[in-house]
Amino acid sequence: MELPVNQFKRNLAAGRPQIGLWMSLWAHQVVEAAAPAGFDWLLLDTEHSPNDPHLVQAQLMAARGIDGRCGSHPVVRPAWNDLVLIKRTLDIGAQTLLLPYVQTAEEAAAAVAATRFPPDGVRGVASSTRAAGYGWIKDYLNRANAEICVLVQTETRQALDNLDAICKVDGVDGVFIGPNDLAADMGHRGDIPHPEVQSAIADAIRRIRAHGKAPGILVGEADGQRMLDAGALFVAVGSDLGLLRMGAGALAAKFGRKPF
């Protein structure tokens, strides 16, 4: 049994844009239904979603698609940049993590260390986990580090002040800009289109690319291409909940019904 190759990580390193869908609903059937749609990656959220490790494990399986082949790469967001949460997420088979609220180079370094087995980091060593193929993947402990992709979120003014230092941390593959939190921290809560917020986002993307790292962001469909044109490399262009809400509203409207 072979260790899965993290093609998402390789695509980012090669500068190939990756289009994603945000999965806020925690049912694995929703992930399985979305997996064959053609998205390069699906974000499995546990920060703003009532998602637990056993549910995420089912979602990781479902991300491969109904036939096990026509799926999307799963990116898991733990609830916090926490050693234990990261360990548990990796052990159930995630290879790419999006770690929230990273504000300093020290926090970024801690995130990377939590994903690496010693002596390269502090990840707890276990060789019979799902990530290790329950023991069937040959030499997993010595090969796993190379396939882990670490994405850190910058979503405050402090994080942007420290962005260059964060990008210099070895092992950080990409930096995700959290537009909602950033807008709120800049005094423009709920107003992502505000010129100051948009200017900060554009500047962050340029700085991240200048350091050879991959910039990422979550936007609506209308702004997806604009973010790609600005240099973002992994862009989520919608969410499962958003698609459900918009689809439900549009269908009801066809029959003369309005939102309550």
C-alpha positions as CSV (number, residue, x, y, z in Angstrom):
1,M,0.0,0.0,0.0
2,E,1.4,3.4,-1.1
3,L,1.4,6.7,0.7
4,P,-1.0,9.0,-1.1
5,V,0.8,11.8,-3.1
6,N,-0.3,15.2,-2.1
7,Q,-1.0,16.6,-5.6
8,F,-2.6,19.7,-4.2
9,K,0.7,20.6,-2.5
10,R,2.6,20.0,-5.7
11,N,0.2,22.1,-7.8
12,L,0.6,25.0,-5.4
13,A,4.3,24.8,-5.5
14,A,4.2,24.7,-9.3
15,G,2.0,27.8,-9.4
16,R,-1.1,26.1,-10.7
17,P,-4.3,27.8,-9.5
18,Q,-6.7,25.6,-7.4
19,I,-10.4,26.3,-7.3
20,G,-12.2,25.1,-4.2
21,L,-15.6,24.8,-2.5
22,W,-16.2,25.5,1.2
23,M,-18.0,22.7,3.0
24,S,-19.8,24.0,6.1
25,L,-22.3,21.2,6.4
26,W,-20.8,18.2,8.2
27,A,-22.7,15.4,6.5
28,H,-20.4,13.2,4.5
29,Q,-23.1,12.7,1.9
30,V,-22.8,16.4,1.0
31,V,-19.1,16.0,0.5
32,E,-19.6,12.9,-1.6
33,A,-22.2,14.6,-3.8
34,A,-19.9,17.6,-4.4
35,A,-16.7,15.6,-4.9
36,P,-17.2,14.8,-8.6
37,A,-18.2,18.3,-9.5
38,G,-14.7,19.2,-10.7
39,F,-13.4,21.4,-7.8
40,D,-9.7,20.9,-7.2
41,W,-10.2,21.0,-3.4
42,L,-12.9,21.0,-0.8
43,L,-12.5,22.7,2.6
44,L,-13.8,20.5,5.4
45,D,-14.5,23.0,8.2
46,T,-14.4,22.4,12.0
47,E,-13.8,26.0,13.2
48,H,-17.2,27.4,12.3
49,S,-19.0,24.1,11.9
50,P,-20.2,21.5,14.5
51,N,-17.8,18.9,13.0
52,D,-16.0,16.2,15.0
53,P,-13.1,14.0,14.1
54,H,-15.2,10.9,13.4
55,L,-17.4,13.0,11.0
56,V,-14.3,14.5,9.3
57,Q,-12.9,11.0,8.8
58,A,-16.1,10.1,6.9
59,Q,-15.8,13.3,4.9
60,L,-12.2,12.5,4.0
61,M,-13.4,9.2,2.6
62,A,-16.3,10.8,0.8
63,A,-14.1,13.4,-0.8
64,R,-12.7,10.7,-3.1
65,G,-16.1,10.5,-4.8
66,I,-18.7,7.8,-5.2
67,D,-16.4,5.5,-7.2
68,G,-13.3,6.4,-5.1
69,R,-11.6,8.1,-8.1
70,C,-13.4,11.2,-9.2
71,G,-13.0,13.3,-6.1
72,S,-11.4,16.5,-4.9
73,H,-8.5,17.1,-2.5
74,P,-9.8,17.5,1.0
75,V,-8.3,20.4,3.0
76,V,-9.3,20.3,6.7
77,R,-9.5,23.3,9.0
78,P,-9.1,22.4,12.6
79,A,-10.9,24.6,15.1
80,W,-7.6,26.1,16.3
81,N,-3.9,26.1,15.7
82,D,-3.5,23.5,18.5
83,L,-1.1,20.6,18.8
84,V,-3.7,18.0,19.8
85,L,-6.3,19.0,17.2
86,I,-3.6,18.9,14.5
87,K,-2.4,15.5,15.6
88,R,-5.9,14.0,15.6
89,T,-6.7,15.6,12.2
90,L,-3.5,14.2,10.6
91,D,-4.0,10.7,12.2
92,I,-7.4,10.3,10.5
93,G,-5.8,10.9,7.1
94,A,-5.8,14.6,6.3
95,Q,-2.7,15.7,4.4
96,T,-3.5,19.4,4.0
97,L,-4.5,21.6,6.9
98,L,-5.7,25.2,7.0
99,L,-4.9,26.6,10.5
100,P,-6.8,29.6,11.7
101,Y,-5.8,32.8,13.4
102,V,-2.0,32.6,12.9
103,Q,-0.7,36.1,13.8
104,T,3.1,35.7,14.2
105,A,6.0,33.8,12.8
106,E,6.2,31.9,16.1
107,E,2.7,30.7,15.7
108,A,3.3,29.7,12.1
109,A,6.4,27.7,13.2
110,A,4.4,26.0,15.9
111,A,1.8,25.0,13.3
112,V,4.5,23.4,11.1
113,A,6.2,21.6,14.0
114,A,2.8,20.1,15.0
115,T,2.6,18.4,11.6
116,R,6.1,16.9,11.6
117,F,7.3,13.8,13.2
118,P,10.4,14.2,15.4
119,P,13.1,15.2,15.1
120,D,11.6,17.6,12.5
121,G,8.7,18.5,14.8
122,V,6.6,17.4,17.7
123,R,3.8,15.4,16.1
124,G,2.9,12.4,18.2
125,V,4.2,9.2,16.7
126,A,1.7,6.4,15.8
127,S,2.0,3.9,13.0
128,S,-1.3,2.2,13.0
129,T,-3.6,5.1,12.3
130,R,-5.7,5.6,9.2
131,A,-3.1,8.0,7.9
132,A,-0.6,5.2,8.0
133,G,-3.0,2.8,6.3
134,Y,-3.5,1.1,9.6
135,G,0.1,-0.1,9.4
136,W,0.0,-1.1,5.7
137,I,1.8,1.9,4.3
138,K,5.5,1.1,4.1
139,D,7.9,3.4,5.9
140,Y,5.1,5.9,6.7
141,L,6.8,7.5,9.6
142,N,9.8,8.5,7.4
143,R,7.8,9.6,4.4
144,A,4.7,11.3,5.9
145,N,6.3,14.8,6.5
146,A,7.0,15.3,2.8
147,E,3.3,15.0,1.9
148,I,1.9,17.3,4.5
149,C,0.7,20.7,3.3
150,V,0.5,23.6,5.8
151,L,-1.7,26.6,5.1
152,V,-2.0,29.3,7.7
153,Q,-4.7,32.0,8.0
154,T,-3.9,35.6,8.4
155,E,-7.0,37.5,9.4
156,T,-6.0,40.5,11.5
157,R,-4.0,43.7,11.1
158,Q,-1.4,42.2,13.4
159,A,-1.0,39.2,11.1
160,L,-0.6,41.5,8.1
161,D,2.1,43.4,10.0
162,N,3.9,40.1,10.5
163,L,3.1,38.7,7.1
164,D,6.7,38.8,5.7
165,A,8.0,36.9,8.8
166,I,5.2,34.4,8.6
167,C,6.0,33.7,4.9
168,K,9.6,33.1,5.8
169,V,8.8,30.2,8.1
170,D,10.1,26.9,6.5
171,G,7.3,24.5,6.0
172,V,4.5,27.0,5.4
173,D,3.2,26.2,2.0
174,G,0.5,28.8,1.7
175,V,-1.2,31.7,3.5
176,F,-4.9,32.1,3.5
177,I,-6.4,35.6,3.9
178,G,-9.6,35.6,6.0
179,P,-11.6,38.4,4.5
180,N,-14.4,38.5,7.0
181,D,-12.2,38.7,10.1
182,L,-9.8,41.0,8.4
183,A,-12.6,43.5,7.5
184,A,-13.9,43.4,11.1
185,D,-10.5,43.9,12.6
186,M,-9.9,46.9,10.3
187,G,-13.1,48.5,11.5
188,H,-15.2,47.5,8.5
189,R,-17.2,44.6,9.9
190,G,-19.4,43.1,7.3
191,D,-18.0,45.3,4.5
192,I,-15.4,43.2,2.7
193,P,-15.7,45.4,-0.5
194,H,-14.5,48.4,1.4
195,P,-11.5,49.9,-0.5
196,E,-9.2,49.7,2.6
197,V,-10.0,46.0,3.0
198,Q,-9.6,45.3,-0.7
199,S,-6.3,47.2,-0.8
200,A,-5.0,45.2,2.2
201,I,-6.0,41.9,0.5
202,A,-4.3,42.8,-2.8
203,D,-1.1,43.9,-1.0
204,A,-1.1,40.6,1.0
205,I,-1.4,38.5,-2.1
206,R,1.5,40.3,-3.7
207,R,3.7,39.9,-0.6
208,I,2.9,36.2,-0.2
209,R,3.7,35.5,-3.8
210,A,7.0,37.5,-3.5
211,H,8.1,35.0,-0.8
212,G,7.3,32.1,-3.1
213,K,4.3,31.0,-1.0
214,A,0.7,30.3,-2.3
215,P,-1.9,32.9,-1.4
216,G,-5.5,31.7,-0.8
217,I,-8.9,33.3,-0.1
218,L,-12.6,32.5,0.2
219,V,-14.8,34.8,-2.0
220,G,-18.1,34.7,-3.8
221,E,-18.4,33.5,-7.4
222,A,-18.3,37.0,-8.8
223,D,-14.9,37.7,-7.3
224,G,-13.2,34.4,-8.0
225,Q,-11.6,35.4,-11.2
226,R,-10.6,38.7,-9.9
227,M,-8.7,37.1,-7.1
228,L,-7.0,34.7,-9.5
229,D,-6.0,37.6,-11.7
230,A,-4.6,39.3,-8.6
231,G,-2.3,36.3,-8.0
232,A,-4.2,34.1,-5.5
233,L,-3.5,30.4,-6.1
234,F,-6.1,28.5,-4.0
235,V,-9.5,30.2,-4.2
236,A,-12.7,29.0,-2.7
237,V,-15.5,30.4,-4.9
238,G,-18.5,29.4,-2.8
239,S,-19.9,27.1,-0.1
240,D,-22.2,24.2,0.2
241,L,-24.5,26.2,2.5
242,G,-24.5,29.2,0.2
243,L,-25.4,27.0,-2.8
244,L,-28.2,25.5,-0.8
245,R,-29.5,28.8,0.3
246,M,-29.4,30.4,-3.1
247,G,-30.8,27.4,-4.9
248,A,-33.7,27.1,-2.4
249,G,-34.5,30.8,-2.7
250,A,-34.4,30.7,-6.5
251,L,-36.7,27.7,-6.6
252,A,-39.2,29.2,-4.2
253,A,-39.2,32.4,-6.1
254,K,-40.3,30.6,-9.3
255,F,-43.5,29.8,-7.5
256,G,-44.1,33.2,-6.1
257,R,-42.7,32.6,-2.6
258,K,-40.4,35.0,-0.7
259,P,-38.0,34.4,2.1
260,F,-39.6,34.7,5.6
